[in-house]
Amino acid sequence: MIDLHMHTLFSDGVLLPSELVYRAKYNGYVSMAITDHVDYSNMDFVIGRVAKVASILTQNYGILVLPGVELTYVPPKLIKDAAGECRKLGAKVIVVHGETVAETVPPETNAYAVEAGIDILAHPGHLLLKDAERAAKNGVAIEITTRLGHKATNREVAAAAVKAGAKLVLNSDTHTPENILNKKVIAETLSDSSLPEEYYEIMIKNSREIVSKYQKKE
């Protein structure tokens, strides 16, 4: 399994990076990204620390750990600039907290995110076809999530992404140990999203493509 959207106690998760990584490894993960919530107030603090521990854990636990971020509630017009700052600070996988129906996210976050040179638009809520099309054009993956609340629009998101030819990935948005992916949760999520179970292989391929961009740098 590959999961490119996971949180630690550096934001609103409950586990240290070391415990999160080992639990993921134990569950059968081969690659993961630690993507704690950041904006301009904390990106310098979070990225450097996660990048350091990601390298240590990759070497010692036999699982590729990529340092990343989830840009969260950044004013939409500033998402591209914020993503660039995060890249300079050492973030590899950049996720943007999309317009989930579970929270009051700034309007046009999705539209600006898919133009910002990021990797994944997370839980985008009522994803517009035009934004899915821009994501496809710009190589931004669209997330199908297993996270409670955010997953309410998975079927809608999947339909728009497939119609637009955008790449889908499946992530857990882990905050607690119970959120870590397993085969049962993956199968249920695909079914709820009206995607065939075998579609997970396509999603893994899409996740692997993101990982491969940065793997040689680890």
C-alpha positions, -999 to +999 in steps of 0.1 A: +000+000+000+010+036-006-005+065+013+004+100+006-017+119+031-010+112+068-007+134+099+014+134+131+013+154+162+032+181+143-003+191+134-036+175+144-025+138+144-019+119+176+013+099+169+049+108+167+063+102+132+083+072+143+051+054+156+030+064+126+057+050+102+061+018+121+024+012+123+021+018+086+049-006+079+033-032+101+000-028+081+018-035+049+027-001+035+057+002+012+056+040+008+040+069+026+042+107+030+039+127+062+018+157+053+010+177+083-011+208+080+009+240+073+005+276+063+030+305+063+030+304+102+046+270+106+059+256+073+095+263+083+091+246+117+073+215+104+091+207+072+127+206+085+118+183+114+097+159+093+124+158+066+150+148+091+130+121+107+117+108+074+152+101+062+161+083+095+129+061+093+134+053+057+168+039+064+158+020+095+123+007+089+125-004+053+096+018+041+100+049+019+089+079+040+086+112+021+083+146+039+054+165+027+027+191+037-010+197+035-015+234+027-045+242+047-067+273+045-040+292+027-057+321+008-064+306-026-044+332-046-014+324-024-014+286-028+011+286-056+035+308-037+031+287-005+037+255-025+070+270-039+081+280-004+074+245+009+095+230-020+124+252-011+121+241+026+124+204+016+088+192+012+085+165-015+048+157-016+025+187-016-011+182-008-037+209-007-067+208+016-095+209-009-131+222-006-145+193+015-181+195+025-171+187+060-155+221+066-158+257+055-129+259+031-122+292+012-140+292-022-119+286-053-093+266-033-097+237-057-093+260-088-061+276-075-047+244-062-048+226-095-028+255-111-002+256-084+023+228-092+012+206-064+009+168-063-025+160-048-058+178-043-072+163-012-109+157-005-122+183-030-159+181-021-181+191-050-154+189-076-162+209-107-156+192-140-135+222-151-112+219-121-109+181-127-099+189-163-073+214-152-060+189-128-056+163-156-039+189-178-014+199-150-007+164-137-024+170-103-038+138-088-073+139-072-078+122-039-104+096-030-103+096+008-112+070+035-116+098+061-150+102+078-168+133+067-145+141+038-155+109+021-191+119+017-185+132-019-161+104-030-186+092-057-190+127-071-153+133-071-145+099-088-171+106-115-157+140-123-121+129-123-128+098-145-148+120-169-120+145-171-092+119-174-076+131-141-055+107-121-071+094-089-052+083-058-065+068-026-053+081+008-063+077+044-058+113+057-047+094+089-049+113+122-052+083+146-040+046+144-075+035+134-073+055+102-044+036+087-054+018+055-062-019+053-077-041+026-113-040+040-114-002+042-099+001+007-126-023-008-154-005+010-142+029-001-139+019-038-174+004-036-189+036-020-171+056-048-187+034-075-152+023-086-145-014-093-122-031-068-095-036-095-093+002-099-071+003-069-042-010-090-046+021-112-046+043-081-015+026-067+002+032-101-007+069-099+007+071-063+038+053-074+044+079-101+043+106-075+067+087-053+091+080-081+096+117-088+113+120-054+125+085-046+160+089-061+165+120-039+161+100-007 
